[in-house]
Amino acid sequence: MSRPMLTLCLCLLAVLAAPAASARVAQARVAKVTTGVATLEQVRLRLDWPDGAPAGELQLWAGRVDAPDLGYRFRDLHWRCPLQRTPRGGWQCAGELREGHAAPLRLALAFDTGTTHASLARGGARLALDRTVAAPDLTRFDLRAVPLAWAQALLAQAWPEGRLKAGTLDGQLRLATPARAPLRVDGLLKLGGAGFENADSSIVGEGLGGALQLDYRSGDGLAQVMVSGDLRGGEFLAGNTYVALPATPVGLRVEAGRRGDAGWQLPRVEWRDGDALVANASAALAPDGTLEALDVQARSADMAPLRPRYLSGWMGLVGLGEVDLHGAIDVDARLRGGELAGVTAQLHGVDLRDPAGRFVFDGLRGDLRYSAGAPVASALQWDGGQLYGLAFGAARLPFASADGALRVEEAVDMPMLGGRLGLRDVIIRPPQDGAGAGADIRFGMRLAGIDFGKVSQALGLPAFQGRLDGDLPHVHYANDRIDFDGGLSLGLFDGRVAFSSLALERPFGTAPSLSADVAMDDLDLLRLTEVLGFGSITGRLDGRINGLRLVDWTPVAFDARFITDEAPGVRQRISQRAVQDIGSVGDASFISSLQGQLIGLFSDFGYRRIGIGCRLENQVCAMSGLRSAGNAFTIVEGSGLPRLDVVGFNRAVDWPTLVERLVAAGKGDVAPVVD
């Protein structure tokens, strides 16, 4: 049962108006009692005092109690207690107080000609009140382990959607109710384990503690609040903003005011969290609580605590919730109508490192300016970094911003893995809450002379050698997806590998997904098989991988086919080791026109064609070859003497099993099967 001490004590003031009790039964009815804080209606008093008894029984009923400035409204209050004299000629009474059928509290009252003292308690919680005749407009309260929920009605005056769930209050408050001045509540409160939330749980607080000075004034349609002090520990969520407070004190000061039904104005908001974050802000809220305007000036001299304390909610939306930040930053931001109007960020030696190894930026510095209106210019640069293990060098990005977009209008070129990475036509549009859209980024990209050997090493691939080139005229990031127009071309093993229809979903989120089509033309099979440790095959190879899809960089779907391509002057020979490896991968057997025991006498064989395919779906690879007959499919079609064909007999192969066979073949851990 949550009950405000203030209004209950006002009920007790009605007792003072009753006539002195000298008869066995005394009763009084009062239609209405009005004070500066509350109005009591349907008040009824009854005193039963037997002859010669040292005490009588007092009962008080109040049909309605309303304190509109404090937000409290009660119905059907009933208090019963033994009334007796005090040594100083006053009265005292202590007993159960109930509202309707709710659980009772214990209310105690003591008063004489000069003072009034009252207390409200339940368990270890106690709220005490003191008044004096010398200062009739001033009431003092003492709070000890008082449940925060007892202040629910007062909170509703400032935040109608808010609900107090847990926590306790200790401290002292003063209530002033002068006749010709606003109502005022002020004092120092200590908060422990506070919890709150709004109706849709978009604003939630848990385990908050601290010591806060409160000053609340209300009257003539104007409400003013000032809160200042320190917070210690706990966490709260407001939309996408999640804050985990440290155990060390965080200084807070908030000044707010509201007139009538207008929204709240917050001319002063201060936040002091050591070197991690110092911020000053002002804000304006609409009557429904939505943010109309916000101006923030913030500085972090040590960015390391920023992410776990303040940024994990926003960074987590784009999969960056674990990124380490180091360095210093100054930010000046303005929001109008719920949308970003302007930002100036100055970076001082900032390092960004993703523990998952997706990206690294070293030595970020300079300024970044964004404007939703008039043009502004800025420049940002870095010393180097990595993207999925691929190192890139220093670069400088000159920005121009106007009308809600950031642009890098001149081409930017940076060294990368022995070649160059170029960016052009960069346009960045930050998220706008009013439109419900996330960030939108567009740019063109060109790769020239990238050493694919270094790429292979960084990605843990076999030691492929070649040069990667490509032109992607339009790259578009939106809705956590990157689409690439154009393609990449890789010079590999004296042939070409072309990548097209590239798209990347959740690039920095959970389980990133890559889709592409890959075409291979005229690869030198000898160099390819040597790198793969796959025996020895001479000739040329063409191939296609359509509908390739990787989830968390693991293949989950594709339709692949590889076939040799006759080339003038190029011998087509396959080693016995390569035959064994192909047979193991394709679940195949050797078929020879000679006696099987003679196969081991030859180190290599001629072939006319080699072809193999795999369509991966639901972790099963549907195998195919040059031609099919029933469930069998030909992988190697022999030529010359000795003539040797390789035929597969199992079209459905478990994909993890197939990967194991490929790994074993690369290590030479296979043996021939001869039919």
N, C-alpha and C positions, 0 to 999 in steps of 0.2 A: 504494500500500500504506500503510494508516494504522496506525501502531503507537505505543503509549504508551511513552515512555522509562522511566517508573517500573517497569513490570512486566518489561521487558526487562532492566533493570539487576538486578532480583532474580534473574533467571536466571543472570546473571553471578556473583552471590554464591556460587552453587554451585561455581564454579570454584575459589574460595578454599579450599574444603574438600578439594580433591584433593591427593594426596601430591605432594611435590616431585619434579620430573621429572629423573632423572639417567640413566635407561636409555633404550634406543632407542625402546621402546614402553611407555606406561603407560596403563592403563584403569581406570575406576571406574564403578560403577553405584550409583545412589541411588534407592531406591523412592519416597521422598517427602521434600520439604524444605518446612517450614512457617515462615513469617515473620509479622509483624504485619499485612502487607498482602496477601501472596499465598501460594499453595500450588503447588509444582512437583511433578509426578509423572513417573515413568518417565524419570529423568534419567540420561544416559549421557555419560561423558567419555572422550576418547582423545587422547593426546599422542604424536606421532611425532617423535623427535629423533635424527637420525643422529649417529654418533660424530664429534666434532670440529667439528660445525656450530655457527655462532653463534646459530642460532634453530631452533625446532621448530615443527611444525604442530599447532595445537590445534583440536579439534572438540568441539562440545557439542550434544547433542540433548535435547529435552524433549518428551515425548509430550503432556503437559497442563500448562497454566499458568492458574490461576484467581485473580483478584483481585476478589472479590465486592463489596467496599465501593466499588470504583472502576468496576465493571461490565465489566472486561476478562477475556476468555477466549480462549486461543490453543491451537492444536493443531499438533503436528509442527513445532516450531521447530528450526532447524539453523543453527549459527554456525561458520564456519571462518576461522581467522586464523593468521598467523605469530607465535608467542610468543617473546619475547626479554627479556633483563634490561634494567633501567634503571640509570642512573649511581648512583642512591641505593639500589640493592639491591632494587628492586622488580621488577615485571613489567609488560609492555605487550603488547597484541595488538589488531590492527585488521583487519577483514575484512567479508565479506558476511553478512548475517543474512536468513534466508528463513523464511517460513511456508508449508508446502505448496508449491504451484506459483506462488505470488504473486511479483511483482517484488521484488528484494532492496533492502535498505537497508544503509548502511555503519555498522557498529557498532565503536567504538574503546573500549578499556578500558586504564586504567593505574592501578596500585595499589602501595602499599608498606605498611610497618608502621603508618603513621599516617593515610594518606588513600586515597580511592578516587575516581577520575575516569572518567567514561564519557560518550560522545557518540554520538548517532544522527543521521545526515544523509542527505539525498538532494537533489541539485541545490544550490540556495541555501538550503534549509531545514536548520536545525541545532538539536538539542535536547541540551543538555549537563547532566550530573549530577555533583554533588560531595558526598562524605561524609567525615567524619573520625572517628577512633577516639574522640576526646574527646567527640563528640556522636553516638553511634551511632543514636539514634532520629530524627535530623534529616537530611533530604536536601534539597539545594538544586538548583534547576533554572534553567537559562538558556535562553531561547527566542529564536531569531532566524528570522524569516520562516517560522515553523512553520505548516503547513496546519491550518486550524481543524478539518478532518475528523479529525485525529489525536485530538481530544477527543470523538469520537462516543460511545464507550462510557461516558465519564464523564457526558455529557449525558443518556444513556438512563437513568441512575439517577434523575434528577429529572424527565425528560420522555420517557417511553418512545416516544411517537409522533413525536418530533422527529428531523429529519435535517439534518445540517450539509452544505451544498452547496459553499460557497466561502468565501474569506477567509483571512487569516493572523494569527498571534499573535506579538507580541514582548514580552519582559519577563522577570521573575524570579518564581519560585514557591518556596515552602518546603513540604516534606512532613514532618509530624511523626507518628511512629507509636509513642507511648509505650505501655508494657505495660498500664498501668492507667488509661488516658484515651482519649477518642475520637480517631480519626484526624482530622488537620487538614491542609487545604491552604489556603495564603494567599499573597498577593502582588499585584503590580501588573502588569496586562496591557494592551498596546496592540493594539487591534482594527483591522483594515483590510479593507475590501471584503467584510464578512461576509454570507453568505447562508444561509438555513435555511428549512425548511418542515415541515409535518406530513403525515400520510398522505393526507388528502383535500384538501390545499392550501388549507384554510380559514385557516391561519396561515402567512404567508410573509414573509420578510425579504430585502432585497437591498441591497448596497452600503453596509452599516452600518459606521461607524468610531467610534473613541473610545478613551478610556483609563479602565480600570475596576479598582478595588481589589476583590479576591475574598477571601472567607473562608468556607471550606466545612468542616463538621465532621460526622463520622458515626461512630456506635457505639452499641451496646446498643439497636438498633432506632430510634434517633433521628437524624434528618438536619437540619442547620441550614445556611442559606446567607445570606450578606450580600454584596451587590454595590453599590458606590458609585463615582461618578466622573462623567465627561462623555461624552456621545454627540455625534458630528459627522457630519451628512449621512446619506444613505441613506433607505430607506423600508421600511415593513412593513404588512402587512394581517392583521387578526384579525377574522374574520367580516365584518361590514359596516364595521368601523372601519379606515380607511386613514390612515396617518400618513406625511407627507413631512417629514423632519427638515431643519432649516436647516443651513447651513455653520457658523454660530456654535454654540458649545457649549451643550448642553442638559444640565443637572444631573439625575442619576438616583441614587436610593438605594432598594434593595429588601431587606427582611429577611423571610425565609421559614423555616418549619420543618415537619417532618412526623414523626410517630411511627408506626412500623410500616407497615401498609397503609392507614392513614387518609389523608385528603386533606391538601393543603398548607394551612397557615395563613400569611397574609401580614399581620402586624400593622402593618407600616410600609412604605408606598410613597410616594416623593416624586418630583415632577417640577418642574423649574425651567427655563422657557423665556422668560426676560426678562419683558417686559410682555405677551407674547402669552398665556402660560398658566403659572400656578403652581397646583399641585395636591398635595393630601395625601390618601392613601387607605389603607384596610385592606380585606382580602378573605379569603374562605375558599373553597377549591376542594374538590369532591367527589373521591373516589378515582379516578373516571374523567376528571377534569380539568374537569368542568362547574362553572360559577360558582354557588356556593350563597349567598354574601352579599358585598355590596360597599357600602362607605361612602366617599363622595368629597366633599371640599370643594375647590372650584376657583375661581379668579379670573382674569379677563382684563381688564387695564387698557387694552388696545388690541386690539379684536376683528378688525381688518383681516387679520392673518395666520391667524386661526382656521380659516377655511374652507379655504384651500389646504393648510394643514399638518395639520389634525385632523378636519374635519367634512365633507370632500367626499364620503366614502363614504356617510354617512347622508343628507346632503342630496341626493345624486345619486339616491337611491332614489325620491324624490318630485319629481324634476326640478328641484331647486334647487341643483345642483352648481356653478353659476357666480354665485350671488348674492353681492353685496358686503355686508360687515358693517362697521359703524363704531360706536364707543362702548365702553362697559365693562359687564361683567356679573359677578355673583357667583352661584355655584351650589352647593347642598348637596343631594346625591342619595343615596338608599338603595335597594338591591336586596335582595330576599329570595327564595330559591327560584327564582332566575332571572327574577323579575318585579319591576317597579317598585313600591316600597313608599311612597316619598315624595320630593318634590322641592320645593325653595324656590329660586327664581331671582329675583334683584334686578337690574333693568335700569337703566342710567344713561345717558340720552341716546342710545339705540341707533337707528341708521338702517339699514334694509334696502332694498337696491336691486337689482332684477333687470335685468341688462344687456339681456335680451330684451324689456324693457318690459312684462312681465306684471303687475308690482306694485311699489309703493313704499310704505314706511312711514317717516315722519319723527318723530323725537323720542319713541320708545318709552321709557317709564319706569314705575317702580313695581315691584311684586313680584307673582310668580305662584307660588301654592302648590298642590301636588297631594298628595293623601293617599289611600292605599288602605284606610285605617281611619278614625280619628277625624276629625270635621269640622275644617276650617281655612278661614280667610277671607283674601282678598287682593284687589288691584285693579291693573289695568293700563290705561294710557292712552297716547294718541298725539296729535300735533299735526295730522296730516293724512297724505294719501297718495294713491295711484292704483291702480286695478285695470284692466289693459288700457287704459291711457290715460285712464280715467274718474276724475276727481279727486273725493275725498271729504274731509270736514273732520274736526275734532277730535272725539274721543269718549273715554269712560271706561267700562271694563268691570269691574264688581264681581263677583269670583268667589267661589264657595263650593265646597269639594271634600270628598268623603267617599266611601268604598267604591269607590275606583277611577275616579271621574268628576269632571270640572270642570263646574260649572253657572253660568250667568249667568241668575239667576231673574227679575230685573226687566228690563223692556224698555229697550233702548238706542236712542237716536235721534241721527243725525248728519246734517249738511248734505251734499248731493251734487248738483252740477250744477243749481243753482237750485231744487232740491226737497229731499226728505228721504228718507233710507234708515233703516229701522227694523229692529232685530233683537230677537227674543224667543225664550224657551224654548231657550236654547243649552245643549247637553250635549256635552262632549268627553271621549272615552275614549282615552287614549294607547295605543300598541301594547303588547301583552303577549306576550313571547317564548314563554312557556309555552303559550299558547293558539294560537300561530302566526297571530294576526290583527294587521292593521295598525290605524292610527288609525280611530276611528269618531266622526263629528261630525254632530250633528243640530241644526237650528234652524228658526225661522220668519222670514220676511223680507217687508217691505212697502215698496213704492216709491210715492212720492206727489209728483206735480208735477215730475218730472225733465224738464229742458229737452232735448228730443230733438235740437234744433239743435246743442247742445254735444256730445251723444253722437255725432252724425254727423261733426262736425269732428274729434273725438278718434279715431274709427275710420276716417277718410279716406273717408267716404261723401259722396254729393251733399248739398247744403245743405237737407236735410229740416227742416221746422219742425213742432213738435207737443209734446205732453206725454205722458210715459210714467208709467203708474200700474199697480199690480198687487199682488196678495196671494199669496204663496207660503207657505201655512201649514206645510208640511213640506218641508224641504230636508235631504237625507241624503247625507253623504260617507262612502264606505267602498270599499276595494279600488281606490283611485285613480279613483273614479267619483262624480259628483254627480247625484242624481236630484231633480227638482223636482215636488212635488205642487201643483196649482193652476196658475195661469197669469199672464201679463202682458198688459195691455191698453194700446195706444198710440193716443192721439187724433192722427190724421194726416190732413191734407188734408180736413178737415170730415167724415171718416169714422173708422172704427175698424179697428185691426189687432190681432188676438189671437194670442198665442203659447201653445201648450199642449204636453204630452208632452215637456217639456224634460229633457234629460240631457246631461251633459258628462263625457267620459272623459279621463283624463290631463290635468287642468286646468293643471298646471304641469310636465308631462312633455313628451316628444318627440311631435310631431304630435298635439296635442289634438284631440278629436273631439266635435262638437256635433250633437245630433239634436233635432228639433222638428217640430211641425205649426203652420202659419201660416194664419190665416183673415183675409181682408180684406173689409170691408163698406162700400159706399157712399162710396168715395173720390172726390173731385173730380178728374176727369181733367185739367181745364185746369191746375190748380195742380201736379199730378203731372208732366205733360209739360213744363211750363215749367221745373221744377227739373231734370228729366233732360235738357233740351235736345233733346227728341224731337219737334220740330214742335209743333203745337197741336191738341188734341182737347178738345171740350166734352162733358160727360156725366158719368155715374157708373159706377164700376167695382167689381165684386165679384171675389173670387178665393180660391183655396186652394193652398197648397203642402204636400202630404202627404209624410211620410217624408223630410223634409229632413235631409241629413247632410253636415256640413262636416268635413273632415280638414285640420288645420293651417289652418283658416279658409278653405279652398277647397272649393266644392261638388263632391261626388262622386256624389250620388244625390238625386233628388226626383221627385215627380210633381206638376207645377204646371199650373193652368188658370186663365185670366182671361177674364171676359166682362162686357160692359157691362150696365148695369141701367137700364131706363127709369124716369125720375122725372118726375112732373108739373111742367110749367113749365120743364124743363131742355132746352135745345136740344142736338141731337146732330149736331155738325159736326166734320169732320176736315180739316186743312190739307193742301195738296199736299205740303209738307215731311214731315208725319207719314205720309202715304201712302207716300212714298218710303222713309222709315225702316222702316216696318212691312214693306214689300216686301223690303227688303234683309235684314232679320232673318229673315223667313220664307222666304227664297229664292223670292220670289213675283213675279208680274207683275200689271199693271193690266188689267182687262177692262172696256171701256166700250161703251155703246150708241151713243155718238157717234163720229165719226171721231177716230182717235188723235191727229191733229195739233191737235185742238181742246182737248185736256186741259190744255195749257199756258196756256190763256186764263183758267182759273179758279183762284182762290186757295184755295178750300175747297169741300167737298162735303158733302152730307147723307149720313148713314148710318142704317141701321136697327139693326144690331148689329155688334159687334166681338168676336171670340173667338179666342184662341190658347192652345195648350197645349204643354208640353214634358215628356217623361218621360225623365230622365237616368239612364243606366246604362252603365257601362263606357266612359265618355267619349264616348258617342253620345247625342244628343237626338232622341227620337222625336217629331216635330212633329204637331200636330193643330189643328183649327179648329172653326168652327161646324158644318160638315157635310163629308162626304167623298164623293168619287166616284172610285173607283179609287185612283190615287196622288195625286190632287189633293185639296186641302182649302181651304175658304173661310175667310179671315181677316176680311175686311171685306165686309159685305153692304150695298150702297148703297141709297139711298132718294132719291126725287125726281129732278129734272133739274139738272145732268147726273148720270146714275146711274153710279156707279163701284163695281166689286167688286174686291177683292184676293184672289187665289187662289195658294196655294203648291203647288209641284209636286215637292218633295223632302222626303219624310217623315223621312229619316235624315240628320241634320246633325252634323258633327263639333263637339263642345262647344267646344274652343279657337277654332274658326272662328266659331262663333256669338257667343262673347264678343268677338272682334275686330269683328264686325259691329255689336254693340251699342255698342262704344266709338266706331266710326266714325259710327254714326247720331247719337250724342250730340254729335259734332263737326261734323255736317252734311256729312260726306265721302261722300255717296251720290248716285246719279243715277237718274232714273226709267226703268223698263222698261215700254213700253206695247205690248199686243197688240191 
